């Protein structure tokens, strides 16, 4: 019975104030009866006895009412107003005044009032009680006849002791409950925080795994799709692959948006503030807009101020993401008409060190009803028009754009008229790096083709990935570049591979079992991998801050899966040794039919297919001759090295045969390629007996191919104008230099300038290029780019 009453009155399910009130009511009920009995014994006044009895009955009534109804607030109010403000003053005068235990009860009343009533009401009532109690004491002092005193000193001492004990016990119990509840809540809070941390960690692991597990198969799908596109000239096949590419891009966009939303919600979105050129940003956005509009048959226009500042500092990647979302939405919701991209910079109030970059995207689409405008930035928010028109998408793009803009201190602009079109834009303050006008921006959009633009037969790279299909995609994508590609399926194998061969570049998967990419990189460096060897992280992790993480871990760059050929190509050209990379172009130095037949017939007796070799270089005979020189010049050295490896039984022989296989295929020496290919397979299988017998055939075919290349070089030297090849090489270098200056690539641009200076014969041109190179050495890319543009304009005016 007592346990049930205790549970009912002091259960932890009740809040603190309810338990304090129940404690007060029980104490008041019991104490009032005890004091009532004591007062009768001590001969207290009849008024005091009546008040005590009334307090006991009232306490009991309030206790029963609150326990039955669960409604405590009326009980609080009655206790404060009737008991503390009315009965306590009456008891003060009827039970000895300040020569009694009542001052202790006054303190008790003020403290419990603040416990029971919250905020302003508690403060006002406590203040009123203090005023009332002060007036009682003053009145007792001024008018002692109003006070009913105890008959003797014994009664006074007993009442003081009683008041002190009861008040101390009640306040102590209240503090005990308060501390106990605080400790319990603190434990719950700590447990909740620990659970939140576990959930956050689990969420992070889930996101990383989801990104990896979904992007890995997409990488294979899109990579194979790229290979199909390359290998087929049939229009219907290219149409199918184009649709596969579009669907893959849409799926990737959805995955990226979901990851961005979760990062923003968890506060883990990182902004990378760096200097960037405004013309570069606008050109990239114009390229995206032109491509998207072109696919849908829409017009695409641009409008920007030539007075726009040329270089600002901010998060270019997130800016591009925001505006790309605007362009994508504009194309989706526009059936006819067009899309317009506008950009300008305006002063940023009184801050002379900053400017406001304003970029807007306008369309002639279906527009948005005014009542829906306030909801378009909500996650998964899609207007009625979007649903009715069956526009694809998730409704995440604008929500992400708004959050990104807010995190960078910018604001989004939206204006729309239903059935007429919409305008979305961003205004964002950016630090000024170069306030000079940007001038005219070149918005030429380079058409993407499937032909390869460079070869590097002397380069060797290592690709490391635990997924065999990913390795196959990379190998096939790089096949036409003639780069020797070695593969490893785990970190341990990769670490062993760098001991046996020298690599020009390593592509290293970040997420692998046992040893991940970062650990593997550390092991490879310990095993002697030079610091100068560039290592690129391959990752399916598309989370914000990935680039900073990989760079700080020692990688020189990273590629996000799925790996796009054009991105991979651009990276390889920038990182591979420039002296080993040969840029090719389909528009340069194509053989006439007569020259092709003559050279092709002459090479057949050397088991060389000129047609096969030229197919890797888009028909460029100048580049093929350069490749022939590399093969012929390296023959004696490589031949002697392989002979020594045959004699010593070196395990590294398979690597040299692999390189020979790639080189043979590149020059069209198909018989040599087949011999090397079969020998490589047998060496990997440990068949040394086959290798011993196949050795003589391999060496014979190798010698024959080298003689064929020497014949080709001698014949083309007399029949092909070498100046054409030199001019082509010069044009390639100029394009690389222009690109390097725009993107602030220091070392590669420096090397390209040195090569261009070495090719020059005009003293004035050498002087100007040397002057530009000095600016590059000082990392003043803005001045160097301006001077190089002037140099190219003068050169073009003079007809080179």
Residue pairs with C-beta under 8 A, 6 or more apart in sequence:
8 67
9 19
9 22
9 26
9 63
9 67
10 19
10 22
10 23
12 184
14 22
16 115
16 177
16 178
16 181
17 72
17 76
17 115
17 116
18 66
18 72
19 177
20 112
20 115
20 116
20 174
20 177
21 66
21 72
21 75
21 76
21 79
21 116
22 63
22 66
22 67
23 170
23 173
23 174
23 177
24 59
24 79
24 112
24 170
25 59
25 60
25 62
25 63
25 66
25 75
25 79
26 59
26 63
27 166
27 169
27 170
28 55
28 56
28 59
28 83
29 56
29 59
29 60
29 63
31 166
32 52
32 53
32 55
32 56
32 59
33 52
33 56
35 52
35 162
36 49
36 52
36 53
36 56
38 158
38 162
39 48
39 49
39 52
39 95
40 49
42 150
42 151
42 155
42 158
43 151
43 155
44 94
44 95
44 148
44 150
44 155
45 94
45 95
45 148
47 90
47 94
47 148
48 91
48 94
48 95
48 148
51 87
51 90
51 91
51 94
52 91
54 87
55 83
55 87
55 91
58 78
58 82
58 83
58 87
59 83
62 75
62 78
62 79
65 71
65 74
65 75
66 72
66 75
76 116
76 117
79 112
79 116
80 113
80 116
80 117
80 125
80 129
81 125
83 109
84 109
84 112
84 113
84 129
85 128
85 129
85 132
88 102
88 105
88 106
88 109
88 133
89 132
89 133
89 136
91 102
91 105
92 98
92 100
92 102
92 106
92 133
92 136
92 140
93 136
93 139
93 140
93 146
93 147
93 148
94 148
95 102
95 148
95 150
95 159
96 102
96 147
96 148
96 149
96 150
96 155
96 156
96 159
97 136
97 137
97 140
97 144
97 147
97 149
98 137
98 140
98 141
99 149
99 150
99 156
100 150
100 156
100 159
100 160
100 163
101 159
101 160
101 161
101 162
101 163
101 164
101 166
101 167
102 163
103 133
103 137
103 163
104 160
104 163
104 164
104 166
104 167
104 168
105 163
105 166
105 167
106 129
106 133
107 167
107 171
108 166
108 167
108 170
108 171
109 129
109 133
110 126
110 129
110 130
110 133
111 171
111 174
112 170
112 174
113 122
113 125
113 126
113 129
114 122
114 123
114 126
115 174
116 122
117 125
139 146
140 146
140 147
150 156
150 159
200 266
203 262
203 266
204 266
204 268
207 259
207 262
207 263
207 543
208 511
208 541
208 543
210 255
211 255
211 259
211 540
211 541
211 542
211 543
212 511
212 539
212 540
212 541
213 540
214 255
214 540
215 252
215 255
215 540
215 542
215 560
215 561
215 562
216 467
216 470
216 540
216 561
218 248
218 251
218 252
218 561
218 562
219 470
219 473
219 540
219 561
219 562
219 563
220 467
220 469
220 470
220 473
220 562
221 244
221 248
221 562
222 244
222 245
222 248
222 562
222 564
223 470
223 473
223 474
223 476
223 477
223 562
223 563
224 473
225 241
225 244
225 245
225 248
226 450
226 477
226 565
227 473
227 476
227 477
228 237
228 241
229 237
229 238
229 241
229 242
229 245
229 450
230 450
230 480
232 238
232 241
246 295
248 562
250 392
252 562
253 328
254 394
254 396
255 542
256 542
257 394
257 396
257 397
257 400
258 394
258 396
259 542
259 543
260 269
260 396
260 400
260 544
261 379
261 396
261 399
261 400
263 269
263 543
263 544
264 400
264 403
264 404
264 407
268 543
268 544
268 545
269 403
269 404
269 407
269 544
270 544
270 545
270 548
271 315
271 318
271 407
271 408
271 544
272 315
272 317
272 545
272 547
272 548
273 313
273 314
273 315
274 313
274 314
274 315
274 316
275 311
275 312
275 313
275 433
275 744
276 311
276 312
276 313
276 314
276 316
277 310
277 311
277 438
277 742
278 308
278 309
278 310
278 311
278 312
278 343
278 345
278 357
278 438
279 310
279 438
279 441
279 442
280 742
280 743
281 316
281 319
281 320
282 302
282 304
282 341
282 343
282 441
282 443
283 441
283 442
283 443
284 320
285 320
285 323
285 324
285 327
285 341
285 359
286 300
286 302
286 341
286 443
286 445
287 443
287 445
287 446
288 324
288 327
289 300
289 302
289 327
289 331
289 339
289 341
289 361
290 300
290 443
290 445
291 445
292 327
292 328
292 331
293 299
293 300
293 331
293 338
293 339
294 300
296 331
296 334
298 331
298 334
298 336
298 337
298 338
298 339
299 337
299 338
299 339
300 338
300 339
300 340
300 341
301 338
301 339
301 340
301 341
302 340
302 341
302 342
302 443
303 340
303 341
303 342
303 343
304 341
304 342
304 343
304 344
304 441
305 343
305 344
305 345
306 437
306 438
306 439
306 440
307 344
307 345
307 437
307 438
308 343
308 344
308 345
308 437
308 438
309 345
309 355
309 432
309 434
309 435
309 436
309 437
309 438
310 434
310 435
310 436
310 437
310 438
310 439
310 782
311 432
311 433
311 434
311 782
312 345
312 355
312 357
312 430
312 431
312 432
312 433
313 430
313 431
313 432
313 433
314 357
314 408
314 428
314 430
314 431
315 408
318 404
318 408
319 357
319 359
319 408
319 426
319 428
321 400
321 401
321 404
322 401
322 404
322 405
322 426
323 341
323 359
323 361
323 426
325 397
325 398
325 400
325 401
326 360
326 361
326 401
326 424
326 425
326 426
327 339
327 341
327 361
328 397
329 393
329 397
329 398
329 424
330 339
330 361
330 362
330 363
330 365
330 422
330 424
331 339
331 363
332 391
332 392
332 393
333 363
333 365
333 366
333 385
333 386
333 389
333 391
333 422
334 363
334 364
334 365
334 366
334 421
335 365
335 366
336 364
337 363
337 364
337 365
337 421
338 363
338 364
339 361
339 362
339 363
339 364
340 361
340 362
340 363
341 359
341 360
341 361
342 359
342 360
342 361
342 362
342 425
343 357
343 358
343 359
343 360
344 357
344 358
345 355
345 356
345 357
345 358
345 430
346 355
346 356
346 358
347 355
347 356
348 354
348 355
348 356
348 429
351 429
353 431
353 432
354 429
354 430
354 431
354 432
355 429
355 430
355 432
355 435
356 427
356 428
356 429
356 430
357 426
357 427
357 428
357 429
357 430
358 425
358 426
358 427
359 425
359 426
360 413
360 423
360 424
360 425
360 426
361 423
361 424
361 425
362 421
362 422
362 423
363 421
363 422
363 423
364 420
364 421
365 421
365 422
366 385
366 389
366 418
366 419
367 385
367 416
367 417
367 418
367 419
367 420
367 421
367 422
368 376
368 383
368 385
368 416
368 418
368 422
369 383
369 384
369 385
369 418
370 416
370 418
372 383
372 384
373 414
373 416
375 381
375 383
376 383
376 398
376 414
377 398
377 399
377 401
377 402
377 412
378 395
378 399
379 395
379 396
379 399
380 394
380 395
380 396
380 399
381 395
381 398
381 399
382 391
382 393
382 395
385 418
386 393
386 395
398 424
401 412
401 426
402 412
405 411
405 412
405 426
405 428
408 428
409 428
409 429
410 426
410 427
410 428
410 429
411 426
411 427
411 428
412 424
412 425
412 426
413 423
413 424
413 425
413 426
413 427
414 422
414 423
414 424
414 425
415 422
415 423
416 422
416 423
434 782
436 782
448 566
449 586
451 586
451 618
452 480
452 481
452 569
452 584
452 616
452 618
453 569
453 583
453 584
453 585
454 481
454 569
454 572
454 573
454 581
454 582
454 583
454 584
455 480
455 481
455 482
455 581
455 582
455 584
455 616
455 617
455 623
455 627
455 666
456 481
456 482
456 483
456 504
456 572
456 576
456 580
456 581
456 582
457 482
457 483
457 582
457 627
457 630
457 631
457 662
457 663
457 666
458 580
458 630
458 634
459 483
459 484
459 504
459 505
459 576
459 577
459 580
459 581
460 483
460 484
460 485
460 486
460 501
460 502
460 503
460 504
460 659
461 478
461 483
461 484
461 485
461 486
461 503
461 504
461 505
461 506
461 507
462 485
462 486
462 487
462 488
462 494
462 497
462 498
462 501
462 503
462 505
462 506
462 507
463 471
463 474
463 475
463 485
463 486
463 487
463 488
463 506
463 507
464 487
464 488
464 489
464 490
464 491
464 493
464 494
464 506
464 507
464 508
464 509
464 512
464 517
464 520
465 471
465 474
465 487
465 489
465 507
465 509
465 512
465 538
466 489
466 490
466 509
466 512
466 513
467 509
468 489
470 509
470 538
470 561
471 487
471 489
473 563
474 485
474 487
474 507
474 563
475 485
475 487
477 563
477 565
477 568
478 485
478 568
480 616
481 572
482 616
482 627
482 662
482 663
482 665
482 666
483 572
483 662
484 658
484 659
484 662
486 497
486 501
486 503
486 655
486 658
488 494
488 497
490 512
490 513
490 514
490 515
491 512
491 514
491 515
491 516
491 517
491 519
491 520
491 523
492 514
492 515
492 523
494 506
494 508
494 520
494 524
495 520
495 523
495 524
495 527
496 527
498 506
498 524
498 527
498 528
498 529
499 527
499 528
500 651
500 652
500 655
501 652
501 655
503 529
503 533
504 533
504 576
504 577
504 580
505 533
505 534
505 535
505 536
505 572
505 575
505 576
506 524
506 529
506 533
506 534
506 535
506 536
507 536
507 538
507 559
508 517
508 520
508 521
508 535
508 536
508 537
508 538
508 555
509 517
509 537
509 538
509 539
510 516
510 517
510 518
510 537
510 538
510 539
510 541
510 550
510 558
511 517
511 539
511 540
511 541
512 520
515 523
517 537
517 538
517 539
517 555
518 553
518 554
521 535
521 553
521 554
521 555
522 554
524 535
525 531
525 554
529 535
534 556
534 557
534 575
535 554
535 555
535 556
536 555
536 556
536 557
536 558
536 559
536 571
536 575
537 550
537 553
537 555
537 557
537 558
537 559
538 558
538 559
538 561
538 563
539 546
539 550
539 558
539 559
539 560
539 561
540 560
540 561
541 560
542 560
546 558
546 560
547 558
550 557
550 558
551 557
556 575
557 571
557 575
559 567
559 568
559 571
572 581
573 581
573 583
573 736
574 740
574 745
574 748
578 748
578 751
578 752
578 755
582 623
582 626
582 627
583 623
583 729
583 732
583 736
584 617
584 618
584 620
584 623
585 618
585 620
585 728
585 732
586 618
586 619
586 620
588 620
588 622
588 623
588 724
588 728
589 620
589 621
589 622
589 623
589 720
589 724
589 725
589 728
590 619
590 620
590 621
591 599
591 614
591 619
591 621
595 621
595 719
595 720
596 610
599 610
599 712
599 715
599 716
600 609
600 610
600 611
602 711
602 712
602 715
603 609
603 610
603 668
603 708
603 711
603 712
605 708
606 669
606 704
606 705
606 707
606 708
606 711
607 669
607 670
607 671
607 672
607 701
607 704
607 705
607 708
608 667
608 668
608 669
608 670
608 705
608 708
608 709
609 668
609 670
610 624
610 668
611 668
612 665
612 668
612 670
613 624
613 627
613 666
613 667
613 668
614 620
614 621
614 624
614 668
616 666
617 623
617 624
617 627
620 728
621 716
621 720
622 720
622 724
622 725
622 728
623 725
624 667
624 712
625 712
625 713
625 716
625 720
625 725
626 725
627 666
627 667
628 667
628 709
628 712
628 713
629 709
629 713
631 663
631 666
631 667
631 705
631 706
631 709
632 706
632 709
632 710
632 713
635 702
635 703
635 706
638 656
638 660
639 699
639 702
639 703
639 706
641 656
642 653
642 656
642 657
642 660
642 699
643 699
644 650
645 652
645 653
645 656
646 653
646 691
646 692
646 695
649 688
653 683
653 691
654 680
654 683
654 684
657 676
657 679
657 680
657 683
657 698
658 676
658 680
660 672
660 676
660 702
661 673
661 676
661 677
661 680
664 670
664 672
664 673
664 676
664 702
664 705
665 673
667 705
667 709
669 701
669 705
669 708
671 701
672 698
672 701
672 702
672 704
672 705
675 694
675 697
675 698
675 701
676 698
678 694
679 690
679 691
679 694
679 698
682 690
682 691
682 694
683 691
726 759
727 800
729 759
730 756
730 759
733 752
733 755
733 756
733 759
734 756
734 792
736 748
736 749
736 752
737 749
737 752
737 753
737 756
737 788
738 785
738 788
738 789
738 792
739 745
740 748
740 749
740 752
741 749
741 776
741 781
741 784
741 785
741 788
742 785
744 779
744 781
746 776
746 779
749 776
750 773
750 776
750 777
753 769
753 772
753 773
753 776
754 773
756 769
757 766
757 769
757 770
757 773
760 766
760 769
765 791
765 795
768 787
768 791
769 791
771 787
772 784
772 787
772 788
772 791
775 781
775 783
775 784
775 787
776 784
